[in-house]
Amino acid sequence: MKKKSISLLICMLFVASILAACGAKTGNEATPAAPAPAATDKPKELQKVTVQMDGAAVPYYAPMYVAKEQGFFKEQGLDVDFVYADAASIVKNVAADNVQFGFPNADAVITAKSQGIPVKVVHTTYQRGLGATIFKKNKGITSPKDLKGKTVAVTSFGSPNYIQLQVMLEKNGMNIKDVNTKIVGTGAIVNALVSDEVDAITFSMLRTVELKNSGVDVDEIRSDDFLPSFGNVVIASDKYLSSNKNTVIAFNKALNQSLDYIIKGNVKAAIDMSIKKYATSSEGKQEITEKIFNDVFIPYLWQSDLTKKDGYGAADMARWQASIDTQKTFDTIKTSFKAEDLVVTNLK
């Protein structure tokens, strides 16, 4: 009996030694420390860039604001700041690399390029211009020929709208002498139409929507039907584009993603955010702004047959060339040039 007990004890000791060798745990063993986590890569540092936009903060710049607030710029590795100036200053600041991107009116870019300022259009954001000749329906105007003998207001004889008026008249067998042209300042030109001080104004088609919304029975003839033009476009300097092509591509991708976001069902959200965070002076104008987006920006400015084929920001080079040549014809620029020298189309 004693021998059996000794044998059993030896057996148990043998089993215990095997378990210990295999790393088996008993209830009294301490839990081994967890291995140190593997070192992770630091978050990629965002590249800081600035875009200078025409005029002041307005909700119509929602594609830029949305690209920042929805994280589209960040996804492309960019941290984007917004500043503002007049179009001529924007072009000069971009050319001097004071800012990386600009968002001015295309007419100012064409003028600058004719003067040898080294900038490139990298995204034709607005496929058409905003110009239109606006009139009350009771003025008996249904076509450009009906403007003969009428008083038409423009903001200045050097404005793009004045050229648009001249081209429209000439393409309908008339000239500027067939109308009574009146200079009215930007702040007063719409009221001049409403108060019947003038018969028509050649100005921004956004005013057509606003006037209709306020109960004024107006109609318009769009300048782009006679003179191809563009509104705001994205520009970069020749130098910046050559050394930072991938950054420009990234900027465009984010902007396109933003346009797609707005167009595909997020107009109201984009406007509300833009007014709340950036364009606070437009508070209370959400409803009319939404109508302008749906009536003008989405179907007419941001999209065209070309963008449906080649994507947002695509450049119609024939239209660009026509716009350049027309400015030369009307002596707005002294030197003409090829559209290819200004507009980049192969950014991929």
C-alpha angles and dihedrals in degrees: 000000000000090000090053091052091051091049091050091050092051090049093053092048090051093051091048091053091052092050091050091050090052093051096251114168128227124201091261097053121107116242109250116246116266114253115261112264116257115259112262127215116259116252111271111262113243120237110239116224135165129218119198114209132203117265115335139328109296131163090247086077088065093123089064094044093046091050088059100039096044091049096245092130090046091052087057092051096257134129104197128197125193127220131165140223142141116290097254092052092047093057092049093047092050092048090050091048091240085131128019099223138024133198105197133145111282094236090065090050092053090049092049093048091051087057092054097256105155106235135127133207105233100173126027093209097169108049092196140024126263096228121124140156105236126197142162113262092232090066092081094242118142102143138020091264089064090066091074109122092006126123111246123187127214128173095240142343088249097053124111087238091061090055090047090054092050094049092048091052094046092050087055097051098265139094138216091273089066090071133050104244117205128187113226124169122251093252094052105033097090092048089050087062095044093049092047092243085132134020096226143358129215102215140107121335089220087077089060091062092045093049093048090049090053092052101261110137102228139150134190146213109216115229093214090070087071106022119034109226142151137226122212119354134178115250136184132181120265089243095049093047093051094050100033105035093140091054091053090049090049091050091051093048092054092047091050091049089052093050090050091050093052097042094048099063109305104094096119094045091049093050095045092051094045093052094043097048106025117007101044092155087071093061109138093027097088095112098051091041090055090051091050090051092051096042102038118007101046102041100029115021107032097034138048139153086274096054090050087059104033104022136253115324095026115156124231098208095192090057091046091052092049090052092050094046093048092053088053092048091054092044095243087128124031098209128044124210141178117280088229088066090062109027124061115210106168103064104144 
